[in-house]
Amino acid sequence: MKLVIVLIAFLFTINYIPNYNTNTCITSKFDFIEIDPAGNIYIVKSDQLKKFNSKGELLKIYSNKKLGNIYSIDVSNPLKILLFYKDQSQLLFLDSQLSQNAEVIDLLNYNLELTDLVCNSINNGFWLFNRQNNELCRLDKSINKIVSTGNLNVVLSKKINPNYILEKDNFLFINNPEEGILIFDIYGTYYKLIPITGLNYFNVNSTTISYFKNNTFYKFDFLKLLSDEITFEDLQLNNVIKYNNGLLKVFKDSICIIN
């Protein structure tokens, strides 16, 4: 019986330590980072956003002190970068040159002042999670509500407290740290739960969710239920993110690209 259990565990989890080489490091203080599909790296510190290319070269800087600190960004569309200022209940969009390409959207004007999370959506729309009604809403480019889940505490028969949200390939992924990652389709219909708990950040590529936890980088295929793992010995690591054909190692005041 013991042998059977060991074999099953091996089939579903592959643990390995590949030979990566560090190519480029960016030294900078930051609150958080994001990566766009082209491999550009975005660093956020307070009200300032910096854009670097894959060589670690600084390309552009954006700051708007009137709006305060940047709470989150979505760079899934490098031509329409979403910045969310949670304290001010405002968001705006930047182009690839980090130039503002539209008026600031004040969520207070749409009775959405208790919005906690925002991300880009298809057709120039965006999603938001509003804690007042505990619902997910998808709005179009004219700020018309086109999808609403209703109160998720009722829909899911449980209380949720999400901290991260992203859309990928017509699915919406919303992280509820105590329970896992909730997946909805583009129409707001609940699809399934991925029971990966305790996360603040993750990436999605096709059917694979990648994340860093307990000094281990995981790639989990939520359709095949297969997981690859890479364990790192460096205890100074804050995060490891899938990056092109390699990884991005995130430390307190630096980011290193490894291939």
C-alpha positions in Angstrom: 0.0 0.0 0.0 2.9 2.4 0.8 4.4 1.8 -2.6 1.1 2.7 -4.3 0.8 6.0 -2.4 4.4 6.9 -3.3 3.9 6.2 -7.0 0.7 8.3 -7.1 2.4 11.2 -5.4 5.2 11.0 -7.9 2.9 11.1 -10.9 1.2 14.2 -9.7 4.2 16.2 -8.5 7.6 16.7 -10.1 10.3 18.4 -8.0 13.4 19.5 -9.7 16.1 22.2 -9.6 17.2 23.3 -13.1 20.5 25.0 -13.9 19.5 28.7 -14.4 21.9 31.5 -15.1 21.3 35.1 -13.9 21.4 37.5 -16.9 20.2 40.9 -15.7 19.3 42.5 -12.3 17.4 45.7 -11.7 18.1 47.4 -8.4 15.2 49.5 -7.2 12.9 49.9 -4.2 9.3 48.9 -5.0 6.0 47.9 -3.5 5.1 45.4 -6.2 5.9 44.5 -9.8 4.1 43.2 -12.9 5.2 41.8 -16.3 3.4 42.3 -19.6 3.2 39.7 -22.5 6.2 41.4 -24.3 8.5 40.8 -21.3 8.5 44.4 -20.1 8.8 44.8 -16.3 6.8 47.3 -14.4 7.9 48.5 -10.9 5.5 50.4 -8.6 6.7 52.4 -5.6 4.1 54.7 -4.0 2.7 57.0 -6.8 5.5 56.1 -9.3 5.4 53.5 -12.1 8.6 52.6 -13.9 8.8 50.5 -17.1 11.9 48.4 -17.9 12.6 46.2 -20.9 13.9 42.6 -20.8 17.5 43.9 -20.7 16.8 45.8 -17.5 16.9 49.2 -19.2 14.6 51.9 -17.9 12.2 53.0 -20.6 9.6 55.2 -19.1 8.4 56.7 -15.8 4.9 57.8 -14.8 3.6 59.5 -11.7 0.4 61.4 -10.7 0.8 62.7 -7.2 -2.7 64.1 -7.2 -4.2 60.6 -7.2 -1.9 59.3 -4.4 -0.4 55.8 -4.3 -1.0 53.2 -6.9 -2.8 50.2 -5.4 -2.6 47.9 -8.4 -1.9 47.8 -12.1 -2.9 45.5 -15.0 -0.5 45.2 -17.9 -2.0 42.3 -19.7 -2.6 44.7 -22.6 0.6 46.7 -22.9 -1.3 49.2 -25.1 -3.9 49.9 -22.4 -2.3 49.7 -18.9 -4.8 50.0 -16.1 -3.8 51.8 -12.9 -6.1 51.6 -9.8 -6.0 54.2 -7.0 -8.0 52.4 -4.3 -7.9 55.2 -1.7 -9.3 57.7 -4.2 -11.7 55.1 -5.9 -10.2 56.2 -9.2 -8.6 54.4 -12.1 -7.0 55.5 -15.4 -5.4 54.0 -18.5 -1.9 54.5 -20.0 -0.6 53.7 -23.4 2.7 51.8 -24.1 4.6 55.1 -23.5 3.0 55.5 -20.1 1.1 58.5 -21.3 -2.5 58.9 -20.1 -4.8 58.2 -23.0 -8.2 59.0 -21.4 -9.8 60.9 -18.6 -9.6 59.5 -15.0 -12.5 57.3 -14.1 -14.0 58.3 -10.8 -15.8 55.3 -9.4 -17.7 57.5 -6.9 -19.7 58.8 -9.8 -21.0 55.3 -10.5 -21.7 54.3 -6.9 -18.7 52.0 -6.9 -16.8 53.7 -4.1 -16.1 50.5 -2.2 -14.3 48.8 -5.0 -11.4 46.7 -3.8 -10.0 45.0 -6.9 -9.9 45.9 -10.6 -8.5 44.2 -13.7 -8.7 44.6 -17.5 -11.2 42.6 -19.6 -11.9 41.9 -23.2 -13.3 44.6 -25.6 -11.7 47.4 -23.7 -13.8 46.6 -20.6 -12.7 45.9 -17.0 -13.7 43.9 -14.0 -14.1 45.0 -10.5 -14.9 43.5 -7.1 -17.1 45.7 -4.9 -17.2 44.7 -1.3 -20.3 46.7 -0.5 -22.4 44.2 -2.5 -19.7 41.4 -2.5 -20.1 41.1 -6.3 -18.0 40.9 -9.4 -19.0 43.3 -12.2 -17.7 43.6 -15.8 -18.1 47.1 -17.3 -17.6 48.2 -20.9 -15.5 51.1 -22.1 -18.5 53.5 -21.5 -18.7 52.3 -17.8 -22.0 50.4 -18.4 -22.4 47.3 -16.3 -22.7 44.4 -18.7 -22.1 41.5 -16.2 -22.8 41.1 -12.6 -22.5 38.0 -10.4 -24.8 39.2 -7.6 -23.7 38.7 -4.0 -20.9 36.1 -4.1 -21.5 35.3 -0.4 -24.9 34.1 -1.4 -23.9 32.5 -4.8 -21.1 30.5 -3.3 -22.7 30.0 0.1 -19.6 31.3 1.8 -17.9 34.5 2.8 -15.0 35.6 0.6 -12.2 38.1 1.1 -10.3 38.3 -2.2 -7.0 40.1 -2.6 -6.1 39.6 -6.3 -7.9 39.4 -9.6 -7.0 38.8 -13.3 -8.6 37.8 -16.6 -7.0 35.3 -18.9 -8.3 33.5 -22.0 -12.0 34.4 -21.2 -11.8 33.3 -17.6 -11.6 35.4 -14.5 -9.4 34.3 -11.7 -10.0 35.8 -8.2 -7.9 34.9 -5.3 -9.5 34.1 -1.9 -6.5 33.4 0.3 -8.3 31.3 2.9 -9.8 28.9 0.4 -8.0 29.2 -3.0 -8.5 30.6 -6.5 -12.0 31.0 -7.7 -12.5 30.7 -11.5 -15.5 32.4 -13.4 -16.2 32.5 -17.1 -16.5 35.8 -19.0 -20.2 35.9 -18.2 -19.6 35.8 -14.4 -20.7 32.2 -14.0 -18.8 30.3 -11.3 -16.7 27.5 -12.8 -14.5 25.9 -10.2 -12.2 26.3 -7.2 -8.5 25.7 -7.2 -7.6 24.9 -3.6 -4.3 26.7 -3.5 -4.4 28.8 -0.3 -2.4 31.6 1.3 -1.4 33.4 -2.0 -1.1 37.1 -2.7 0.0 36.8 -6.3 -0.1 34.3 -9.2 0.2 34.1 -13.0 -1.9 32.3 -15.5 -0.7 30.9 -18.8 -3.3 28.8 -20.7 -4.3 26.1 -18.1 -1.3 26.6 -15.9 -1.2 28.7 -12.7 2.2 29.6 -11.4 3.0 30.9 -8.0 5.6 31.1 -5.3 5.1 29.7 -1.8 7.4 28.5 1.0 10.5 29.2 -1.1 9.2 26.9 -3.9 8.0 27.9 -7.3 5.0 25.9 -8.6 3.4 25.4 -12.0 0.0 23.8 -11.6 -2.1 22.6 -14.5 -5.7 22.9 -13.3 -7.1 20.7 -16.1 -4.6 17.9 -15.9 -4.1 18.3 -12.1 -0.3 18.1 -12.6 2.2 20.2 -10.6 5.9 21.0 -11.3 8.0 22.4 -8.5 11.3 24.2 -8.2 12.7 24.6 -4.7 15.2 27.5 -4.0 17.7 27.6 -1.2 18.0 31.4 -1.1 15.9 32.5 1.9 16.1 36.1 0.8 13.7 35.5 -2.1 10.3 37.3 -1.8 8.8 35.9 -5.0 9.6 34.0 -8.2 7.6 34.7 -11.4 7.5 32.9 -14.7 9.2 35.2 -17.2 9.5 34.3 -21.0 11.6 31.2 -21.1 13.0 31.7 -17.7 12.1 33.1 -14.3 12.2 36.4 -12.5 13.6 36.3 -8.9 12.3 39.0 -6.7 14.2 40.2 -3.7 13.6 43.1 -1.3 15.3 45.8 -3.4 16.2 44.0 -6.6 14.8 41.9 -9.4 16.9 39.4 -11.4 16.1 37.7 -14.7 17.4 34.1 -14.9 17.4 31.9 -18.0 
